[in-house]
Structure formats: structure tokens, C-alpha cells
């Protein structure tokens, strides 16, 4: 089969429902090319495509489990052999545990958002906390990294990567002092409690391997029950999203210095506290949550390596405090 090199391609991970679903729907209206709705579960992904086609959209489904290297490789090979490249990659798939939402927003027992499941975690049960940390990091950081590294070689000139983060991804979220595809306000640098850790996450010379080592140090601290005294705090979701925000910067610096002629755009975004079918307390619809992602993916902007808020404004990821609006 010959490769179709003149067709633009957009990919959204974790898109069978929630924000990812809304992003695919928005891209169908704004992007002139093939749009891939991907999800781990084939039946749910195909059903989502079926529903979107009823709305006049025409996305294409492909199975993708961000935690499965073989699944990622199969999809990468499919894109490479069929189209030869990628123009938009929205890293949206992720998971969040119950206690982060409870501590941040005051409620909710289980949340399905960004095609991820928020599991219940019992603070007094160490094994549950260790599981929470391992599973959150595995999907939210390593899953996103796995997909990014697979598709970076396929990026075309002027391509865009959007890493969905959270308010938890602000660096100020490392508790009690200052240190992001898709981040969340949990990924702001202020979420880190340790000044030393914050300086490492925010270093302009940070590499992917060094960032991954930092993440592994966190997991080791949790396993050894020293995460508090070592300056990591208690919220694995924040660490994962801070790592996503940091990875966004690392990748942008790489493209700026090593592949400047490609003019690649990499940004992270906090889409807001989004209302889903299992999250009735959310104050933001999935379509509203998709807006800042679509703004970065197809909007008229030249943002590179930035942390974007739900209202499409630029937030200083290195700021001393987390923005006071979810």
C-alpha cells in the first residue's frame, strides 16, 4: 500500500469520552485532515466514533493503550505506513485518584475524565498509596512520554503537540515553597514543596532521562515511605502533572535547538475542572474543557513551551503561587 503523504493527520489519545471526545469533535469542525480517535478499549472507541458520525463528524478509530509499548508501536507503524507523518498530537489519556479531587475540590467518589479512571485511595493504607503513585505515574507521565517518543520522529514541519495537564501541574503545587500534554493546575511548579526539587524540574538544561530519573526518585521515596521528608509531598497526581509540564519544556527546548527548521510547537494545558457523567460537581463542560486544547492545536497562536490555562491565557509555570481559579 502506498503512503499518502499529502494528507494531514491529527491524533487524540484517550478519546472515547470526556475531554478527548470533545477535542475530536472540535477537530472534525476545524481541522482539514484525518482525525484519529484512540482509546485502550476498542468497543468503547468504536462506539464513540459511531456517535460522532451521527453528529456529522468523521473521525477514524485506532486502538491505543499508552501503557502498552506494543500497542503504541502498532499504531505508530500504521500512521507511518499509511500517511508518513503527524501534524497534531494531543496527549490526553490519563488517570487521577479520588483523594486528589477530594482534597482539591471537596468531593467526588469516582471520576472518568481524559479517558482515565480515578481510583479510590485510603490515606491510612500504605499499599493503596503506593499503588496510586505507581499507576498514576505509569499512565500520566510514562504513558505520555511513550507516545510522544514514538511519534516525535513522525512530526511534520509546523506540527503541534498538546499535553493535557491540570491545575495540579503548576510547579507551585510541590507543597510549601516553589520548584506540566492532554497538564492540570496540579502540574504547576509551585506544587512542589522542595526548592531543590523545583530547581531541578525547572532547569533549562534538564533532559528527558534526567526528568525520568526524578520521577523514579519520587516512586522510590513513596516505596520507602520518605516522600514527605524528601520534599515530594503526598499527591502523586501533582508529581505526574508537574513532570508532564516539565517534559513539555524539555521537548520544546530540544526542538528549538536541535530541530529549529521544523518549527514544532509543544505546550501543556489545564482544561479546567470538567463535568463528566460520573463527575456531577464539575463546573466546566467537556466542550469548554476542549477549547484551550483546540486553541493550541489549531488556533492562531505561536505559543511554544508554555503552560496554558482553561481560558487560553498564558500562566507562568515558574510562578511562586498557583493561579487561584480552577
C-alpha positions as CSV (number, residue, x, y, z in Angstrom):
1,X,0.0,0.0,0.0
2,X,1.4,3.4,-1.0
3,X,1.9,6.1,1.7
4,X,-0.5,9.1,1.5
5,X,1.9,11.9,2.3
6,X,-0.3,14.9,1.4
7,X,-3.0,14.2,4.0
8,X,-2.8,16.0,7.3
9,X,-3.1,13.8,10.4
10,X,-4.3,14.6,14.0
11,X,-4.2,12.1,16.9
12,X,-6.0,12.3,20.2
13,X,-5.2,9.8,22.9
14,X,-7.8,8.6,25.4
15,X,-10.6,10.0,23.4
16,X,-13.6,7.6,23.7
17,X,-15.3,10.0,26.2
18,X,-14.8,13.2,28.2
19,X,-12.4,15.9,27.1
20,X,-10.7,13.7,24.5
21,X,-14.1,13.0,22.8
22,X,-14.9,16.7,22.8
23,X,-11.5,17.5,21.3
24,X,-12.0,15.0,18.5
25,X,-15.5,16.6,17.8
26,X,-13.9,20.0,17.7
27,X,-11.1,18.9,15.4
28,X,-13.7,17.5,13.0
29,X,-15.0,21.0,12.6
30,X,-11.7,22.9,12.5
31,X,-9.0,20.5,11.0
32,X,-8.8,19.6,7.4
33,X,-7.4,16.1,7.6
34,X,-7.7,12.7,9.1
35,X,-8.5,12.7,12.8
36,X,-7.7,9.6,14.9
37,X,-9.9,8.9,18.0
38,X,-7.9,6.5,20.0
39,X,-8.7,4.5,23.2
40,X,-7.5,1.5,25.0
41,X,-10.9,-0.2,24.8
42,X,-11.8,-1.0,21.2
43,X,-15.5,-1.4,21.7
44,X,-15.8,1.9,23.5
45,X,-13.7,3.7,21.0
46,X,-15.7,2.4,18.1
47,X,-18.9,3.4,19.8
48,X,-17.6,6.9,20.3
49,X,-16.8,7.1,16.6
50,X,-20.3,5.9,15.8
51,X,-21.9,8.6,18.0
52,X,-19.7,11.3,16.4
53,X,-20.7,10.2,12.9
54,X,-24.3,10.8,13.9
55,X,-23.3,14.4,14.6
56,X,-21.8,14.7,11.1
57,X,-18.2,14.1,12.2
58,X,-16.0,11.6,10.5
59,X,-13.1,10.5,12.8
60,X,-11.1,7.3,12.4
61,X,-10.7,4.9,15.2
62,X,-7.5,3.0,16.2
63,X,-6.8,1.1,19.4
64,X,-4.1,2.6,21.5
65,X,-3.1,1.7,25.1
66,X,-0.5,4.3,26.2
67,X,0.8,1.8,28.8
68,X,1.5,-0.9,26.2
69,X,4.6,-0.4,24.1
70,X,3.4,-3.0,21.5
71,X,0.1,-1.1,21.1
72,X,2.0,2.2,20.7
73,X,4.3,0.6,18.1
74,X,1.4,-0.9,16.1
75,X,-0.3,2.5,15.9
76,X,2.9,4.3,15.1
77,X,3.7,1.8,12.3
78,X,0.1,2.2,11.0
79,X,0.5,6.0,10.8
80,X,4.0,5.8,9.3
81,X,3.0,3.3,6.6
82,X,-0.4,5.0,5.8
83,X,0.4,8.7,6.0
84,X,4.1,9.1,6.7
85,X,3.7,11.7,9.3
86,X,1.7,13.5,12.0
87,X,0.6,17.2,12.2
88,X,-1.2,17.3,15.6
89,X,-0.7,15.1,18.7
90,X,-3.0,15.6,21.7
91,X,-1.7,13.7,24.7
92,X,-4.9,13.4,26.6
93,X,-5.0,10.0,28.2
94,X,-4.5,9.9,32.0
95,X,-5.8,8.8,35.3
96,X,-6.5,10.5,38.6
97,X,-7.2,9.1,42.1
98,X,-10.1,10.0,44.4
99,X,-8.1,11.7,47.1
100,X,-6.6,14.4,44.9
101,X,-10.1,15.5,43.8
102,X,-11.4,15.3,47.4
103,X,-8.5,17.4,48.7
104,X,-8.7,19.9,45.9
105,X,-12.4,20.2,45.2
106,X,-14.1,18.7,48.3
107,X,-15.9,15.7,46.8
108,X,-16.5,13.1,44.2
109,X,-16.1,9.3,44.6
110,X,-15.0,8.3,41.1
111,X,-14.3,10.4,38.1
112,X,-13.8,9.4,34.5
113,X,-12.1,12.3,32.7
114,X,-9.5,12.4,29.9
115,X,-10.3,8.8,29.4
116,X,-8.8,7.9,32.7
117,X,-10.3,6.4,35.9
118,X,-9.9,8.0,39.3
119,X,-9.4,5.2,41.8
120,X,-10.3,5.2,45.5
121,X,-7.2,5.6,47.7
122,X,-7.3,5.1,51.5
123,X,-4.7,7.5,53.1
124,X,-4.0,5.2,56.1
125,X,-3.4,2.3,53.8
126,X,0.2,2.5,52.6
127,X,-0.2,-0.2,49.9
128,X,-3.0,1.7,48.3
129,X,-0.9,4.9,48.3
130,X,2.0,3.1,46.7
131,X,-0.4,1.7,44.1
132,X,-1.8,5.1,43.4
133,X,1.6,6.6,42.9
134,X,2.8,3.8,40.6
135,X,-0.4,3.7,38.5
136,X,-0.7,7.5,38.2
137,X,2.9,8.0,37.2
138,X,2.8,5.0,34.8
139,X,-0.1,6.4,32.8
140,X,0.1,10.2,33.2
141,X,3.9,10.5,32.8
142,X,5.4,7.4,31.3
143,X,2.3,6.7,29.0
144,X,2.5,10.3,27.6
145,X,6.3,10.0,27.2
146,X,5.9,6.6,25.5
147,X,3.5,8.1,22.9
148,X,5.5,11.3,22.4
149,X,8.8,9.5,21.8
150,X,7.1,7.1,19.3
151,X,5.6,10.0,17.3
152,X,8.2,12.7,17.5
153,X,10.2,11.2,14.6
154,X,7.0,11.4,12.5
155,X,6.2,15.0,13.2
156,X,5.9,17.2,10.1
157,X,7.0,20.8,9.8
158,X,4.9,23.1,11.9
159,X,3.4,20.2,13.9
160,X,1.8,20.8,17.3
161,X,1.9,18.7,20.4
162,X,-0.6,19.5,23.2
163,X,-0.1,17.8,26.6
164,X,-3.3,17.8,28.6
165,X,-2.3,18.7,32.2
166,X,-4.2,20.1,35.1
167,X,-4.1,22.9,37.7
168,X,-2.2,20.3,39.7
169,X,0.6,20.5,37.2
170,X,1.8,24.0,38.3
171,X,5.2,24.0,39.8
172,X,4.0,25.8,42.9
173,X,2.0,22.6,43.8
174,X,5.0,21.0,45.3
175,X,3.8,21.8,48.9
176,X,5.1,24.7,50.9
177,X,7.6,26.5,48.6
178,X,8.4,26.8,44.9
179,X,10.2,24.5,42.4
180,X,3.0,20.0,33.1
181,X,0.4,17.5,27.3
182,X,-3.9,16.3,27.4
183,X,-1.2,19.1,32.4
184,X,-3.5,20.4,35.0
185,X,-3.2,23.1,37.6
186,X,-1.7,20.2,39.6
187,X,1.2,20.4,37.2
188,X,2.2,24.0,38.2
189,X,5.8,24.1,39.5
190,X,4.5,25.7,42.8
191,X,3.0,22.3,43.7
192,X,6.5,21.1,44.7
193,X,7.4,21.6,48.4
194,X,11.1,21.4,47.9
195,X,13.0,24.4,46.5
196,X,15.8,22.0,45.4
197,X,13.3,19.7,43.6
198,X,11.7,22.7,41.9
199,X,15.0,24.0,40.6
200,X,15.7,20.6,39.1
201,X,12.3,20.3,37.4
202,X,12.6,23.8,36.0
203,X,16.2,23.7,34.8
204,X,16.7,24.8,31.3
205,X,19.3,22.1,30.8
206,X,17.0,19.3,32.1
207,X,17.0,16.2,29.8
208,X,14.3,13.6,29.3
209,X,16.5,11.0,31.0
210,X,17.1,13.3,34.0
211,X,13.4,14.1,34.3
212,X,12.6,10.4,34.2
213,X,15.2,9.8,36.9
214,X,13.5,12.5,39.1
215,X,10.1,10.7,38.6
216,X,11.7,7.4,39.6
217,X,13.2,9.0,42.7
218,X,9.7,10.0,43.7
219,X,8.4,6.5,43.3
220,X,11.4,5.2,45.3
221,X,10.6,7.7,48.0
222,X,7.0,6.6,48.2
223,X,8.1,2.9,48.3
224,X,10.5,3.8,51.2
225,X,7.8,6.0,52.9
226,X,10.1,9.0,52.8
227,X,8.2,11.1,50.2
228,X,7.2,13.8,52.8
229,X,10.6,14.2,54.4
230,X,12.2,14.2,50.9
231,X,10.1,17.1,49.8
232,X,7.8,15.4,47.4
233,X,4.5,15.9,49.3
234,X,1.6,13.5,49.3
235,X,-0.1,13.9,45.9
236,X,1.1,11.6,43.1
237,X,-1.2,13.3,40.6
238,X,0.6,16.6,41.1
239,X,4.0,15.0,40.7
240,X,2.8,13.3,37.5
241,X,1.4,16.5,36.0
242,X,4.5,18.6,37.1
243,X,6.5,16.0,35.2
244,X,4.3,16.5,32.2
245,X,4.7,20.2,32.3
246,X,8.5,19.8,32.7
247,X,8.5,17.4,29.8
248,X,6.7,20.0,27.7
249,X,9.5,22.5,28.3
250,X,12.3,19.8,27.7
251,X,10.8,18.8,24.4
252,X,10.3,22.4,23.3
253,X,13.9,23.3,24.1
254,X,15.0,20.3,22.1
255,X,13.0,21.3,19.1
256,X,14.2,24.9,19.4
257,X,17.9,23.9,19.5
258,X,18.1,20.7,17.5
259,X,15.2,20.9,15.0
260,X,14.6,24.7,14.7
261,X,13.9,24.3,11.0
262,X,10.9,22.1,11.8
263,X,9.1,24.9,13.8
264,X,7.4,22.5,16.2
265,X,5.0,23.7,18.9
266,X,4.8,21.9,22.3
267,X,2.6,23.2,25.0
268,X,0.7,21.9,28.1
269,X,-2.8,23.0,29.1
270,X,-5.1,23.0,32.1
271,X,-8.6,22.4,30.7
272,X,-10.5,23.2,33.9
273,X,-12.4,21.1,36.4
274,X,-14.6,19.4,33.8
275,X,-18.1,18.0,34.3
276,X,-18.4,14.4,33.2
277,X,-21.1,11.7,33.5
278,X,-19.5,10.5,36.8
279,X,-18.4,13.9,38.0
280,X,-21.6,15.9,38.6
281,X,-19.7,18.6,40.6
282,X,-17.6,19.8,37.7
283,X,-18.1,23.4,36.7
284,X,-16.8,23.1,33.1
285,X,-18.4,21.2,30.3
286,X,-16.3,18.8,28.1
287,X,-16.7,21.2,25.2
288,X,-15.5,24.1,27.3
289,X,-12.6,21.9,28.5
290,X,-11.7,21.2,24.9
291,X,-11.5,24.9,23.9
292,X,-8.0,25.6,25.2
293,X,-6.7,22.4,23.7
294,X,-8.2,23.2,20.3
295,X,-6.8,26.7,20.7
296,X,-3.3,25.2,20.9
297,X,-3.9,22.5,18.3
298,X,-5.4,24.6,15.5
299,X,-5.8,28.2,16.8
300,X,-3.9,31.2,15.5
301,X,-1.1,31.4,18.1
302,X,2.6,30.9,18.2
303,X,2.9,29.6,21.7
304,X,5.9,27.3,22.4
305,X,6.8,25.5,25.6
306,X,4.1,27.3,27.6
307,X,1.5,26.4,30.2
308,X,-1.9,27.5,29.1
309,X,-4.9,27.9,31.4
310,X,-8.5,26.9,30.7
311,X,-9.4,30.5,29.4
312,X,-6.5,30.2,26.9
313,X,-4.3,32.6,28.9
314,X,-0.6,32.0,29.5
315,X,0.2,31.2,33.1
316,X,3.8,31.4,34.4
317,X,4.6,27.8,35.2
318,X,7.6,29.0,37.3
319,X,5.4,31.3,39.4
320,X,5.5,31.4,43.2
321,X,1.9,30.6,43.6
322,X,-0.8,28.5,41.8
323,X,-3.4,30.5,40.0
324,X,-6.4,30.9,42.2
325,X,-9.0,29.7,39.7
326,X,-9.6,26.1,38.9
